[in-house]
C-alpha cells in the first residue's frame, strides 16, 4: 500500500467515526483519489448519499469530520495544533453541541493526538458547559484591540 493510499484510508476511517457522532445519517466517509483529485463519497443506511442532497449544516459536519480525520492522521507526527475558523457556521444547535462533545471526548479520552485545538468563532454559546482550558475574547476599543482571558 502506498503512503498516499494509507493516508486516504486512515482519514476515511477516522472521518467516518467522527461523521457518525454528528448524527446526520452518514455512517461512512470515503476519500479516494481520482485523476489527482481527492473525491469524498458519503454512505448512509441506503447506500451512497448524494452530496447535493445534504443541507448546508450536514455538509459542514462532513467537512469537519474530514478535517478532524486529517488532524488525527497528522497528529502522530510533530503537529501540535489545529485551528478551526468558524466551524459552527451553518450548524444547527444539535450539531454545534455534537462538535463540542466530539472534540471534548477526543481530548479527554486521548483519542485526539493533538496538543492543542484553537477554535475561532463568534458563537460563544458553544463553550457553555464544555471542558476547555481557556477562552479568550477579543474586542476592538478606541485604544486598539483588547484581549481578555475568561
Secondary structure, 3 states (H helix, E strand, C coil): CCHHHHHHHHHHHHHHHHHHHCCCCCCEEEEEEECCEEEEEEEECCEEECHHHCCHHHHHHHHHHHHHHHHHHHHCCCCCEEEEECCCCCCCHHHHHHHHHHHHHHHHCCCCCCCEEEEECCCHHHHCCCCCCCCEEEEEECCEEEEEEC
